Amino acid sequence: MADKPSRGLVLYGYGLASLITPSHSHIHAVASRGCCGFLALDHSSPNPEEEDGKLIRELAQLLDANEVVCTTNEKADVGSEALKQVPSIKERFMGMRAAIVTNSTSVKCFGEKLGFTVLESQSSDLAANELLKLLGFQDGKTVDDDHFDLVFVHIGAYMKGSTQHGIDYVNSLVGEILQVAQPGSEVASRLHLTLIMSNGAVTIDDPNLSLMSLHDVNNADLQSLFPRQSYTLKGVNPRNGIRYHYPILIAQWQDAVTRKDMAKEFSFNEFSKNCGNLAIPADRFLYEVAFKLWKAPKYGA
């Protein structure tokens, strides 16, 4: 744990995980520096949806806000009683100031309902120094006035027909951030960087990309002795409707704060063999980040 509250930058690549190649060296660098693992999703609605609907359902799980998805689907207006009962991001996390950067109209609407400050980049390629400035990092120094505690960057939806550009942009953006956040620097010690890459909406199970493979035990008689992972439980009760295939891949890094795993690449196979986190429920993700920012009393609170 850092001796001062961190400032969080989350880069969320929706539907881009399958496009990562060995050439995306900066994405792999985050995995090799930090702690890695998986975020387990619930199955999406069985009803046919547009791509934006699938994106919002996944984002809602990441932000633990499924109730907002319901009101969105019901086309409830912003002033409805249902939405008034949804606490804002500030109310949920000890006054945390949070911004969401996106060019997706659906994500903008969703972020506003949760109390995020919604920012739209003037181009699809927002520079790293612009994002770091939002968090109060300027010229390699930390500024304490007028900054966000968390900046959540959504990448993917505005690049229709050009997803390859999306993954290349993520790689370039991460490279710029790592260049500024050199180990030992003031930025590196205060910046909690999270890279999460999903496969988007998928329906076909792949046994080679399934969380069930993490439970494989050579001796079946010993299977019952292995404890349940947290993603299979909600409190003391088993979770229903877990999507075991195609979990979200996550890597987090903060110099001298996060644990360093043995992973060398940002991939399912590498994480399954060489990471320490394995899987947590996607709806617990934001709480873990908030804890690092000193905006939650403990992980899972």
Order of alpha helices (4+ residues) and beta strands (2+ residues): beta-alpha-beta-alpha-alpha-alpha-alpha-beta-alpha-beta-alpha-beta-beta-beta-alpha-alpha-beta-beta-beta-beta-alpha-beta-alpha
